[in-house]
Amino acid sequence: MVDSVSRADLFLKAGFEWDDVDHILIPATAADCEAVRLTELQLRMPLDKVQRLTPQCQVSCEFLIQPSLPSVSNGSAPWVVEFHRNILSPVEPQGSGRLFIPRYGSRSLTNQREVEVLLAEHGFDLADMANFSHLRRQVGAARHVVAVHGAAMTNLIYAASGTRVLELIPTDHLNGSYRCMCAWKDMPYAAIAGPSLKSHGLYSGMQKTIHLQSISIKFVVVSWRC
């Protein structure tokens, strides 16, 4: 989400217009993301020109305009964060102020249910991953966020400055992207790394589940009350 449609901002700021091109190529992985679709509408992107490219696609062009990758080392540039915050209309925050962003499937927690119960006991809502508009409201209201490392953490773009973030991350997939995002948005950040288990297939490092002791999560959450 973060790196795909933000390139359109570079395209427009360089002085180009949608009428200057015959096709607009966007990764197919972003096609089912409601945030991407809403952003495309806000940018007045002609959807009849949009083509969703799978990783197997090869394209031959007479003339190609390729905006550079917005990401910098270990994260997205600050202007990308602001672009996504400003492109969509504000929503009214809704939630308890405490939010847990889970991850299902690959790189999920082995004791996910145990962690959900623990966080619920400390006043954490479960993020509504199926409804982007509701999720934006939850993130906007949150002042404390516990999140499993993954693409859903890009929604921290919509969090307020000062929001405290605890990232649960696998030891073999340490990545500073969201730490950088938190730093640029003045959000205190901490992380707990857990060993990765149960590798599957060719990209085993991306498919493992994470094991974390709930007591370590509880220690941080309790300290937030101080």
N, C-alpha and C positions, 0 to 999 in steps of 0.2 A: 504493500500500500504506500509506504512512505516514499520509496524511490521511483515508483512508476509514474503516477500522474503529476508529481511535482516537476518532472521534466517538462511538462506542458507549460509551466510557468516560465521556464527558461526560454522556451520556444516563442512565447508571446512577448516577453520582455526584450528579445532580440529583434523585434520588429516584424516578425512573421504573422500571418493571419491564416485561419483555417482554409480560406479560399485558395491559398497558395499551394496546397497539397491535394493529392488525389486520395491518399489513404493515411490513416492514423494507426500505427501499430502499437498495441498494448499487450503485455503478457497475459495469456489466458488464465494464469493463476490468480489474477486480480479480478476476473470477470464476475465472480460470485461475491465479491466484497461490496457491501452496501455503501461503505464510505467512498470507494472508488467511483461507483455509479453516481452518487450524489455530487462528487467533485466534478465529474465529467459534465454534468448538467449545469453546475455553477459556472464552469468555464465556457459554456455555450459550445461545447464540442459537438460537431455534427455527427450523430451516432451512426448515420448511414455510411460514414467514411471509416468508422472504427473496425479494425480487424484484430481479433484475439489470436495471438501467436502461441502455440505450444512449443515446448523445448525442441521438438523434432522439426519445426518449420525452418525452411531456408527461403530467403527472399532475395530476388534480383530486382534492383531498382535502377532506373535511368538517373535519378538524382535523389540522394538520401540526406535528410537533415537529422542528425543524431545529437541531441543534447547530451552533455556529459553526465556521468553518474553523480547525483547530488551527494552521495555519501562521502564522508571523510573517514580517516582512520578510526575504527572502532565506533562508528555511529554516523548519524545524519547531521548535516550542517545546521546551525541554529536557524537560518532563514527557512529551511525546509519545515522545521517545527512550527514556526510562525505562519508559514503558508497554509498548512493544514488547519491550524487553529482559526485562522481568519476567513478561510474560504467558505466554511459552513456557517449558517445562522446560529447564534447562541441559543442554548436550550436552558430551561429552568432546572437547576440541580435538584436531584431527588434521591434520597437515600439516607442511611444512618450516619454517614461520615467515615465508615469503616467498610472496606471492600476486599474480597478475595477473588482474584482472577485465576481460575484453574486452567489446566490444559488436559485434554483427553487424547488417548492414542499414544503416539510416540512422545517420548520425554515427559510422560505424565508421572505422578507420584505413585509409588507402590502402595502407600497407605493414604491414598487420597481421601477416603471417607473419614478416616480418623482425624486428618487435618481439618476437614470441613467442620466436623463436630467441635473440635477444639476452638476453631476461630469463631464459630457461631456462639459458643459460650462466652466469648469475649466481645460480642457485639458486631461481628463482621457479617455483612450481606454477601451472598454469592452472586457474582457478576452474571448478568443476563447475556450470554454469548450469542443467543439467537435473535436478539433485537438490538440493532445498532443504536437507534435513537434512545432507547431506555439505557443502554450501556453508557452512552455519552452523559446522560443525566446522573447515573451512578458515579461515574468517574469524576464528573464536575463537582459532586457533593462530597467526595471522599477527602479525608484529611490523613487517613492511614490506609495504605494499600499493601497487601501481601499478594505476590503474583508468581506463578510458575513461569520460568523463562520460555518465551515463545512469541510469535507474531502478535498475539493479543495484547502484549504489553505496549504496542505502538499506540494504543488508546490512552496511554499516559500523556499524550499530546494535549488532551482535553482536561487534564488535572490542573488544579490551582497551584501557584507557587507556594512553597512551604509544605506541601503534602509529603508525608513521610512514606518511603517505599522500601519494602523488603522483598528482594528477588530470590527465588528458590531456583538454583541453577545446577546442572550436572557437572561433575568434575572434568569430564572429557569434552565439554562444550562451553568452556569459559569464554564469555563474550562481553565486551564492555559497551555495547551499543546503548543499552538502557541506562547504564551508569552515566554515560555522557549526556543523554537526554535529560536525566534528572539534574545534572550539574548545570546545564544551560538554562533549565527552568527553575533553578534555586529550590530543588526538592531534596531534602536529606535522604541519602541512599545507604542501604546496607544489603549484604547478600549472605546467604548460607549455601554452601556447596555440598552436594551429596554424591556418593558414588553411583555411577551408571551401571545398570544391570540389564540382562536379557537382550543382547544385541540380536538383530534380525537382518538378514539380507546383505546386499552389497554396501549400502550406506549405513552400516551398523552404528556408527558413531552418532547418527541422527535419529536412530530408532529405539534407543535404550530407554527404559524406565528409570526413575530416580528414586533412591531410598534416602529419606531424611528422618531423623528422630524428631518426633513431635515436640519433645521437651526443649529442643533448641529453638524451635519456632515460638513456643510459649514464652521462653525467656525474653526474646525480643519484644513480643507483643505486650507482656506485662511491664517491661521497662518503658514502653511508650506512655503508660499511665502516669509515670513519675513526672 
